[in-house]
Amino acid sequence: MQPFTYVGAPSRVVFGFGVLDCVPDEVKALGCGRALVLSTPQQAGDARGLSERLGGLGAGVFTDATMHTPVEVTERAMQAVRASGADCTVALGGGSTTGLGKAIALRTDLPQIVIPTTYAGSEATPILGETKDGLKTTQKSPKILPEVIVYDVDLTLTLPPGLSATSGINAIAHAVEGLYTQDANPIVSLMAEEGIRALGAALPRIARDPSDREARSDALYGAWLCGVVLGSVGMALHHKLCHTLGGTFDLPHAETHTVVLPHAAAYNAPAAPEAMARVARALGVTDAPTGLYDLAKGLGAPVALKDIGMPEGGLDRAADLAVANPYWNPRPIERAAIRALLDDAFFGRRPGAIEETVHG
């Protein structure tokens, strides 16, 4: 056994069916009495319903959470926090809403309760990605980690199959990178492999029957594990590329992760054979990059950047940005190879087997 360091993130998790009913008690347990409910415009009705459920504990709603957490939206939310006298936030939704709650917490240190309705996994991390002037930057702080996560499986039953697929593969991406990251350790690797297994098995079942409660429960469980991985260790090439593409070209977050993941895995496969073996085992396939691609394609998820809004003329700039600031990756970051990766992702080519990746 190699020496390792493992730091457990202090977060309370409530998981089950119908556990939304516990939110008022969780607000009180934090010692709070003025909860501002956050959501995207699409989930405004649910946010107002939750605020009504909170009764006297509710301080109002802010329903303008936006993808990639733009700083200007956060500044408007901060005005709502001050005007409402909120002493905590309750974020109801996916990664966009979770990100807004984290951005508020970073600025105020207010306690957070997060109620995920997708499989993003970001609720389990002390990481915040914010966008300003077309660039997305990431920071990590204990202040960003939500105090309480309420996983109510019932809230995911209406998540459309297409969004379930991309959201779930987004979560898988956290675990894949967690297996080969510089500070990987055996505890996190156990969580990563189990998270990939749970999601890899659940997502096809959800695609066949979106109302399958056990499949929904397994997927949410897997997403939580993958989120813990993301919050426990550093990330590498895949997340760097996705932040570059998302922040600079305003591509949809989960879809970008879904498209890029097989190609980032293929790029790193020669330098991370043990990690790729674990990914393949978790998915029940012989080759991890092609298995990840086939999973996405089989779910009807996008597999090409050109299909999610990426301009072909932006590929050179994306490659330049991806190599602009040095960062750790199991395989050295080479501009020409990254440009080739992006080309494959743009056109949605199926990654070759590991040997083809090395010699092609």
C-alpha positions in Angstrom: 0.0 0.0 0.0 1.4 3.4 -1.0 1.3 6.2 1.5 -1.6 8.5 1.0 -3.6 11.4 2.6 -7.3 11.4 2.8 -9.4 14.4 4.1 -13.1 13.7 4.6 -15.4 16.7 3.7 -17.7 17.6 6.6 -21.2 17.5 5.1 -24.5 16.2 6.4 -26.4 14.1 3.8 -30.1 13.2 4.0 -31.0 10.6 1.3 -34.3 8.9 0.5 -37.7 9.3 -1.0 -39.9 12.2 0.2 -37.2 13.7 2.4 -37.9 17.2 1.1 -40.2 17.3 4.2 -37.2 17.5 6.4 -35.9 20.8 5.0 -37.6 23.0 7.7 -36.0 20.9 10.4 -32.6 21.1 8.7 -32.9 25.0 8.6 -33.6 25.0 12.3 -30.7 22.5 13.0 -28.3 25.0 11.4 -29.5 27.6 13.9 -31.1 29.6 11.1 -34.5 31.2 10.7 -34.4 33.2 7.4 -33.8 30.9 4.4 -33.6 32.4 0.9 -34.6 29.8 -1.7 -32.6 29.8 -4.9 -33.5 28.3 -8.3 -33.3 28.8 -12.1 -36.2 30.6 -13.9 -37.3 27.1 -15.1 -37.8 25.9 -11.5 -39.2 29.1 -10.1 -42.6 27.4 -9.4 -40.9 24.7 -7.3 -38.8 27.3 -5.5 -41.9 29.2 -4.5 -43.6 26.0 -3.4 -40.6 25.2 -1.2 -40.6 28.7 0.3 -44.2 28.3 1.2 -43.4 24.9 2.8 -40.8 26.7 4.9 -43.5 29.0 6.3 -42.0 31.5 8.7 -38.6 30.2 8.0 -38.7 31.4 4.4 -37.1 34.7 3.5 -38.2 34.7 -0.1 -36.9 33.4 -3.4 -34.3 34.3 -6.0 -35.0 32.5 -9.3 -32.3 33.8 -11.7 -29.6 31.2 -11.2 -27.7 30.8 -14.5 -25.3 28.3 -16.1 -21.6 28.8 -15.4 -22.4 31.1 -12.4 -21.9 34.5 -14.0 -20.6 37.1 -11.5 -23.2 39.6 -12.5 -26.0 37.2 -11.5 -24.3 36.5 -8.2 -24.2 40.3 -7.5 -27.9 40.5 -8.1 -28.5 37.6 -5.8 -26.4 39.3 -3.1 -28.7 42.2 -3.2 -31.6 39.8 -2.6 -29.7 38.3 0.3 -29.2 41.7 1.9 -32.8 42.8 1.2 -34.3 39.7 2.7 -32.2 39.5 5.8 -31.4 35.8 4.9 -29.2 33.9 7.3 -28.9 30.8 5.1 -29.7 29.7 1.5 -31.6 26.7 0.2 -30.6 25.8 -3.4 -33.1 23.8 -5.3 -32.0 22.5 -8.7 -29.0 21.4 -10.7 -25.4 22.7 -11.0 -26.4 26.2 -11.9 -28.4 26.7 -8.7 -25.9 24.9 -6.6 -23.2 27.2 -8.0 -25.1 30.3 -7.1 -25.5 29.1 -3.5 -21.8 28.5 -3.3 -21.0 31.9 -4.8 -23.1 33.5 -2.1 -21.5 31.4 0.6 -18.0 32.4 -0.5 -18.9 36.0 -0.2 -20.9 35.8 3.1 -20.1 32.5 4.7 -23.9 31.9 5.1 -24.8 28.2 5.7 -26.2 26.3 2.7 -28.7 23.6 2.2 -28.6 22.1 -1.3 -31.4 20.0 -2.8 -30.1 18.5 -6.1 -32.6 17.7 -8.8 -30.0 16.4 -11.3 -26.9 14.2 -11.1 -24.3 17.0 -11.3 -22.5 16.1 -8.0 -21.3 19.6 -7.4 -23.3 19.9 -4.2 -20.7 17.6 -2.6 -17.7 19.8 -3.4 -15.9 22.8 -1.9 -15.3 24.0 -5.5 -16.8 27.0 -7.3 -16.5 27.8 -11.0 -17.5 31.4 -11.8 -17.6 33.2 -15.2 -16.6 36.8 -15.7 -15.8 38.5 -19.0 -16.1 35.2 -20.9 -13.6 33.3 -18.8 -14.4 30.7 -16.2 -12.2 30.4 -13.2 -12.3 27.9 -10.4 -11.5 28.2 -6.7 -11.7 26.0 -3.7 -12.5 26.9 -0.1 -14.1 25.3 2.9 -16.6 28.2 2.9 -17.9 26.9 -0.5 -18.8 23.4 0.7 -22.6 23.1 1.5 -23.4 22.2 5.1 -26.4 20.0 4.3 -27.4 18.0 1.1 -30.9 16.7 0.9 -31.2 14.0 -1.8 -34.9 13.5 -2.4 -35.1 10.8 -5.1 -38.7 11.8 -5.9 -37.4 15.2 -7.3 -35.5 13.3 -10.0 -38.4 11.3 -11.3 -39.4 14.1 -13.7 -35.8 14.7 -14.9 -36.1 14.1 -18.7 -34.2 11.1 -20.0 -31.9 13.3 -22.1 -30.9 15.5 -19.2 -30.6 12.4 -17.0 -28.1 11.0 -19.4 -25.8 14.1 -19.7 -26.1 14.9 -16.1 -25.1 11.4 -15.1 -22.2 11.3 -17.5 -21.1 14.6 -16.1 -20.9 13.0 -12.7 -19.1 10.0 -14.1 -16.4 12.4 -15.4 -15.6 13.5 -11.9 -15.0 9.9 -10.9 -12.9 9.0 -14.0 -10.5 11.9 -13.3 -10.5 11.1 -9.6 -9.0 7.7 -10.4 -5.9 9.1 -12.1 -5.5 12.5 -10.4 -2.2 13.4 -8.8 -3.6 13.1 -5.3 -5.7 9.9 -5.9 -5.9 7.6 -2.9 -7.5 4.2 -2.2 -10.5 5.6 -0.3 -11.5 8.0 -3.0 -10.8 5.4 -5.7 -13.3 3.0 -4.1 -16.0 5.8 -4.2 -15.0 6.6 -7.8 -15.4 3.0 -9.1 -18.6 2.5 -7.2 -20.0 5.8 -8.5 -19.2 4.9 -12.1 -20.7 1.4 -11.6 -23.9 2.7 -10.1 -24.5 5.4 -12.7 -23.3 3.2 -15.6 -25.9 0.6 -14.7 -28.7 3.0 -13.7 -28.7 5.4 -16.7 -29.7 2.8 -19.4 -32.6 1.7 -17.1 -33.7 5.3 -16.7 -33.6 5.8 -20.5 -35.9 2.7 -20.9 -38.2 3.8 -18.0 -37.8 7.3 -16.5 -40.2 6.4 -13.7 -38.0 3.5 -12.4 -37.6 4.5 -8.8 -34.8 2.1 -8.0 -32.8 3.2 -11.1 -33.4 6.8 -10.0 -32.2 6.0 -6.5 -29.1 4.2 -7.8 -28.2 7.1 -10.1 -28.6 9.7 -7.4 -26.4 7.6 -5.0 -23.8 7.2 -7.8 -23.9 11.0 -8.4 -23.3 11.7 -4.7 -20.2 9.4 -4.7 -18.9 11.0 -7.9 -19.4 14.4 -6.3 -17.5 13.4 -3.2 -14.6 12.3 -5.5 -14.6 15.7 -7.2 -14.5 17.5 -3.9 -11.8 15.3 -2.4 -9.0 15.3 -5.0 -7.8 17.5 -7.8 -8.9 17.2 -11.4 -6.9 17.2 -14.6 -7.3 17.6 -18.4 -11.0 16.7 -18.8 -12.2 19.4 -16.4 -9.8 21.9 -17.7 -11.1 21.4 -21.2 -14.7 21.5 -20.1 -14.2 24.8 -18.2 -12.5 26.3 -21.1 -15.2 25.3 -23.6 -18.1 26.1 -21.2 -16.8 29.5 -20.0 -15.4 30.8 -23.3 -18.0 29.4 -25.8 -21.0 29.3 -23.4 -21.6 25.6 -24.2 -24.0 23.6 -22.0 -22.2 22.2 -19.0 -23.4 18.6 -18.8 -23.4 18.1 -22.5 -19.8 19.4 -22.8 -18.7 16.9 -20.2 -20.5 14.1 -22.0 -18.9 14.9 -25.3 -15.3 15.5 -24.0 -15.0 12.6 -21.5 -14.3 9.7 -23.9 -11.6 11.8 -25.7 -10.0 13.0 -22.5 -9.9 9.4 -21.3 -8.4 8.2 -24.6 -5.7 11.0 -24.3 -4.8 9.9 -20.8 -5.2 6.1 -21.2 -1.6 5.4 -22.1 -0.4 7.2 -18.9 -3.1 5.8 -16.6 -3.7 2.1 -17.4 -4.8 1.1 -13.9 -7.4 3.9 -13.7 -8.7 3.0 -17.1 -8.9 -0.7 -16.1 -11.1 0.3 -13.1 -13.3 2.5 -15.3 -13.7 -0.4 -17.7 -14.5 -2.8 -14.9 -17.1 -0.5 -13.5 -18.8 -0.2 -16.8 -18.5 -3.9 -17.7 -16.5 -3.2 -20.9 -13.0 -4.0 -22.2 -11.9 -0.5 -23.0 -12.7 2.6 -21.0 -12.7 5.4 -23.6 -14.8 3.5 -26.1 -17.1 2.3 -23.3 -17.7 5.8 -22.2 -18.5 6.9 -25.8 -20.8 3.9 -26.3 -22.6 4.7 -23.1 -23.4 8.2 -24.2 -24.3 7.2 -27.7 -26.5 4.4 -26.4 -28.4 6.9 -24.2 -29.0 9.2 -27.1 -26.8 11.9 -25.6 -24.7 14.2 -27.8 -21.3 12.9 -28.7 -20.1 15.8 -30.9 -19.2 19.4 -29.9 -20.6 20.7 -33.2 -24.0 19.5 -32.1 -24.0 21.5 -28.8 -23.0 24.9 -30.2 -19.3 24.8 -30.5 -18.0 26.8 -33.6 -15.3 25.0 -35.6 -13.5 28.2 -35.8 -13.0 28.3 -32.0 -11.1 25.0 -31.8 -7.7 26.6 -32.2 -8.5 29.2 -29.5 -9.8 26.4 -27.2 -6.5 24.5 -27.7 -4.5 27.6 -26.9 -6.4 28.3 -23.7 -6.1 24.7 -22.6 -2.3 24.8 -22.7 -2.0 28.4 -21.5 -1.7 27.7 -17.8 0.3 24.6 -16.8 -1.5 22.1 -14.7 -0.9 18.5 -13.6 -2.1 15.7 -15.9 -1.0 12.1 -16.1 0.1 12.6 -19.7 2.0 15.8 -20.6 -0.2 18.5 -22.2 0.9 18.9 -25.8 -0.8 21.6 -27.9 -0.9 19.5 -31.1 -2.4 16.5 -29.3 -5.0 18.6 -27.5 -6.0 20.2 -30.9 -6.4 16.7 -32.3 -8.5 15.6 -29.3 -10.7 18.6 -29.8 -11.1 17.8 -33.4 -12.2 14.3 -32.6 -14.7 15.7 -30.0 -16.0 18.3 -32.4 -16.9 15.7 -35.1 -18.0 13.0 -32.5 -15.5 10.4 -33.6 -15.5 7.2 -31.6 -12.2 6.9 -29.7 -9.9 4.1 -30.8 -8.7 1.4 -28.5 -5.8 2.2 -26.2 -3.2 0.9 -28.7 -4.6 3.0 -31.5 -4.5 6.0 -29.3 -0.9 5.5 -28.5 0.2 4.8 -32.1 -2.3 6.8 -34.1 
